[in-house]
Amino acid sequence: MPQALEGIRVLDLSSGPAGGIATMILADFGAEVLNIAPVHGDPMTELPVAPMWQRGKRSLTLDLTAKSAIDTLHELCAAADVLVCTWQASALETKGLDWGALHARQRNRLERLCRYVTRPAIYLERLTVRPDGQIQYELKNPFRNGTTHILFSPLDFLSKLAALVPRPHHNLVRYHGIFAPNSKMRKLVVPKSSKRVKGKEDSKTDKSVEEAASELIASLSWAQRLKRVFNIDITLCPLCGGTMRVIADITDPDIIQKILDHIEAQPPPNQPATAIQS
C-alpha cells in the first residue's frame, strides 16, 4: 500500500532534535529524506537519542566552504519538494538558500502548486446518477475502511454544491493564507506589475524581494487566458492553421444573433486542397 508522502523529496539541512524529528516523521510517512552532513561532523549526533531521528534517511557529506559543494546543494534544492533548515537567515543568504533565491529558481514549482490549490471541487467524470435517483461520487483513493463511493440524495447534493457558490457581488475565486490579499508575504510569491509608482514604499522594500521579482511578467490577454485555462486557441484558423486577428468586438445581442443566423445558413466551407505527389 503506498504511503501518504511517497514520492516527496525532502532536503534536510537541520541540526538537532527539532528538525531531526520533523524530518523523521516525514520519512516515516514515506518521504525520501536526504540529510546533508557537515565535513567536520554535527555535535548534535553525539546525543544518545540522535540515532532515533536519523532513521529512514539517506546522508550526504558536503564541504559547504567549497563552491562545487554549494553548486551541488543548489541542484539538490531545485530537485527537492521540501527544504528543512535550522540555519540563521544570514547563513542562508550567504549560501544562496534564502527565500528570494529559492523562489527565483523554482517558479515552475510555484505554478504547479497554484494549479493544484485552484482545482475544482468536483471531478465530473467520477460523478454519476444511479437508476434510483441517488447521486454517486467515486473517490480517487478508497478510505481506510474500504469505502470507494459516496451516495447523496439529490437535495443533499444540491446543498453541498450551494455551499461552494460565492455570494453575489463577491469574487469567484478566493485566496487564503499566503495568497490572501492582505498577507504580508503575498508579494514574495505573486509577480509584480511592470508599472511601478516610486514612493515611500519602494524605499522600504527588502532588497532580496526585489531581486526575486526581477523578472516581471506581463498580463495575459483574454485569448491567452482562454487557451491557458481551457486549451482553446481562438487565434488559430481551423481550416488553414494560420493565425487570425481580432477585427471587432461585438457585444450587442441582436447583432450577435444576426451573425450566428447568417453563419448557420451558409454552406460548409470547402476543405483546403492537399498536394499529391506521384
C-alpha positions in Angstrom: 0.0 0.0 0.0 1.5 3.4 -1.0 2.4 5.7 1.9 1.0 9.2 2.3 4.2 11.0 1.4 5.6 8.6 -1.1 7.4 10.4 -4.0 8.0 13.6 -1.9 11.7 14.6 -1.7 12.9 16.3 1.4 16.3 18.0 1.8 17.3 18.1 5.5 19.8 20.8 6.5 18.7 20.8 10.1 20.8 20.2 13.2 19.4 19.0 16.5 16.2 17.3 17.6 13.7 19.8 16.3 14.5 19.5 12.6 15.7 15.9 13.0 12.4 14.7 14.5 10.4 16.7 11.9 12.1 15.1 9.0 12.0 11.7 10.8 8.2 11.9 10.8 8.2 12.8 7.1 10.4 9.8 6.4 8.1 7.5 8.5 5.2 8.6 6.2 7.1 7.6 3.1 9.1 10.8 2.1 12.6 10.4 0.7 14.7 12.4 3.1 18.3 13.3 2.3 20.3 14.7 5.2 23.3 17.0 4.4 26.0 16.3 7.0 29.0 18.8 7.5 32.5 17.6 6.9 33.6 18.1 10.5 30.5 16.4 11.9 27.5 17.5 13.8 27.8 17.7 17.6 24.1 17.0 17.9 24.6 13.5 16.5 26.6 12.6 19.7 23.4 12.8 21.8 22.1 9.4 22.9 18.7 9.9 21.1 20.3 11.0 17.8 20.0 7.6 16.1 16.3 7.8 16.6 15.8 10.9 14.4 18.3 9.6 11.8 16.2 6.6 10.9 14.8 6.3 7.4 17.1 8.9 5.9 20.0 9.0 3.5 23.0 11.0 4.3 25.4 13.1 2.1 28.5 14.8 3.4 29.4 18.2 1.8 32.1 20.7 2.4 30.0 23.8 2.1 33.1 26.0 2.1 33.8 24.9 -1.5 32.0 26.4 -4.5 31.4 23.0 -6.1 29.6 21.8 -2.9 27.4 24.9 -3.0 26.5 24.2 -6.6 25.6 20.6 -5.7 23.5 21.9 -2.9 21.6 24.3 -5.2 20.9 21.3 -7.6 19.6 19.3 -4.7 17.4 22.2 -3.6 16.0 22.5 -7.1 15.0 18.8 -7.2 13.6 18.8 -3.7 9.9 19.4 -2.7 10.6 20.4 0.9 13.6 22.1 2.5 14.1 21.8 6.3 16.8 24.0 7.7 17.8 25.4 11.1 20.4 27.8 9.9 20.3 31.5 10.6 18.9 33.8 8.0 22.3 35.4 7.3 23.9 32.0 6.6 21.1 31.1 4.2 21.5 34.3 2.3 25.3 33.7 2.1 24.8 30.2 0.6 22.2 31.4 -1.8 19.4 29.5 0.0 17.3 32.4 1.2 13.6 32.7 0.2 14.3 35.1 -2.7 17.0 32.9 -4.3 15.0 29.7 -4.0 11.8 31.4 -5.2 13.5 32.8 -8.3 14.8 29.3 -9.2 11.6 27.4 -8.7 8.9 29.4 -10.5 7.7 26.3 -12.2 7.1 24.5 -8.9 5.2 27.6 -7.6 2.9 27.5 -10.7 2.3 23.7 -10.2 1.3 24.4 -6.6 -1.0 27.2 -7.6 -2.7 25.0 -10.2 -3.1 22.3 -7.5 -4.8 24.5 -5.0 -7.2 26.1 -7.6 -8.5 22.7 -8.8 -12.3 22.4 -9.0 -14.1 20.8 -6.0 -15.8 18.1 -8.1 -14.4 15.9 -10.9 -17.4 15.4 -13.2 -16.1 12.1 -14.7 -16.4 10.4 -11.3 -20.0 11.7 -10.8 -22.9 9.6 -11.9 -26.7 9.4 -11.3 -28.0 6.0 -10.2 -31.2 4.5 -11.6 -32.9 5.1 -8.2 -32.1 8.8 -8.4 -29.2 8.9 -5.9 -26.1 10.8 -6.8 -22.9 8.7 -6.7 -19.4 10.1 -6.4 -16.4 7.9 -6.9 -13.4 8.6 -4.6 -10.0 9.0 -6.1 -8.5 6.8 -3.3 -10.5 4.4 -1.2 -10.9 5.2 2.5 -9.2 3.0 5.1 -12.5 1.2 5.8 -12.8 0.3 2.1 -15.3 3.0 1.0 -15.0 3.7 -2.7 -18.1 5.7 -3.4 -20.3 8.3 -1.6 -24.1 8.5 -2.1 -26.1 11.7 -1.8 -29.8 12.4 -2.2 -30.4 15.0 -4.9 -31.4 17.6 -2.3 -28.4 16.9 -0.1 -26.1 17.0 -3.1 -27.5 20.4 -4.1 -26.9 21.7 -0.6 -23.3 20.6 -0.8 -22.9 22.5 -4.2 -24.7 25.6 -2.8 -22.0 25.9 -0.1 -19.4 26.3 -2.9 -21.2 29.0 -4.7 -19.9 32.5 -3.8 -22.3 35.2 -2.6 -23.5 37.8 -5.1 -21.0 40.6 -5.9 -18.1 38.7 -4.5 -15.0 37.3 -6.2 -15.5 33.9 -7.8 -12.0 32.8 -6.7 -10.9 33.4 -3.1 -7.4 33.1 -1.8 -6.4 32.2 1.7 -3.1 32.0 3.7 -0.1 33.4 1.9 -2.2 34.1 -1.3 -4.7 36.3 0.6 -4.8 39.9 -0.5 -3.7 41.3 2.9 -1.0 38.7 3.6 2.4 40.4 4.2 4.2 37.5 2.3 1.9 37.7 -0.8 4.5 39.9 -2.6 7.0 37.1 -2.3 5.0 34.7 -4.4 2.9 36.9 -6.7 4.8 38.5 -9.7 4.8 42.3 -9.6 3.5 44.5 -12.4 6.0 46.2 -14.7 4.3 49.5 -13.9 5.5 50.8 -10.6 4.9 54.0 -8.7 8.0 55.4 -7.0 7.3 56.5 -3.5 8.0 55.8 0.2 7.0 52.1 -0.1 9.9 51.5 -2.6 12.5 52.6 -0.2 11.2 50.2 2.5 11.1 47.2 0.1 13.6 44.4 1.0 16.4 44.1 -1.5 16.1 40.3 -1.6 12.5 40.6 -2.5 13.4 43.0 -5.4 16.0 40.5 -6.7 13.5 37.7 -6.5 10.9 39.6 -8.5 13.4 41.0 -11.1 11.7 39.0 -13.9 8.5 40.9 -14.5 5.6 39.0 -16.1 3.2 40.9 -18.4 -0.5 40.3 -18.1 -2.1 37.8 -20.4 -4.6 38.8 -23.0 -8.2 37.3 -22.9 -7.3 35.0 -25.8 -4.2 33.8 -24.0 -6.1 33.2 -20.8 -8.7 31.2 -22.7 -6.0 29.0 -24.2 -4.2 28.6 -20.9 -7.3 27.6 -18.9 -9.5 25.7 -21.4 -6.9 24.8 -24.0 -9.0 26.7 -26.7 -6.9 28.7 -29.2 -9.3 31.0 -30.9 -6.4 32.7 -32.8 -5.8 29.5 -34.8 -7.7 29.1 -38.1 -9.4 25.7 -38.1 -9.1 25.5 -41.9 -5.6 26.6 -42.8 -3.9 26.6 -39.4 -2.9 30.3 -39.8 -3.1 33.0 -37.2 -6.3 35.0 -37.0 -6.6 38.5 -35.7 -9.4 40.4 -33.9 -11.1 42.9 -36.1 -14.1 43.8 -34.0 -15.6 43.4 -30.5 -19.3 42.9 -30.8 -21.4 42.9 -27.6 -24.9 43.8 -28.9 -27.1 40.6 -28.6 -29.2 41.4 -31.6 -26.2 41.8 -33.9 -24.6 38.6 -32.5 -27.8 36.7 -33.2 -27.9 38.0 -36.8 -24.3 37.0 -37.4 -24.9 33.5 -36.0 -28.1 33.0 -38.1 -26.1 34.1 -41.2 -23.3 31.6 -40.4 -25.8 28.7 -40.0 -27.4 29.5 -43.3 -24.1 29.3 -45.2 -22.9 26.0 -46.7 -19.9 24.4 -45.0 -16.6 25.7 -46.3 -14.5 23.6 -48.7 -11.6 21.8 -47.3 -8.2 23.2 -48.5 -6.6 21.3 -51.4 -3.9 18.9 -50.5 -0.9 18.4 -52.8 -0.5 14.8 -54.0 3.0 13.7 -55.1 3.1 10.9 -57.7 
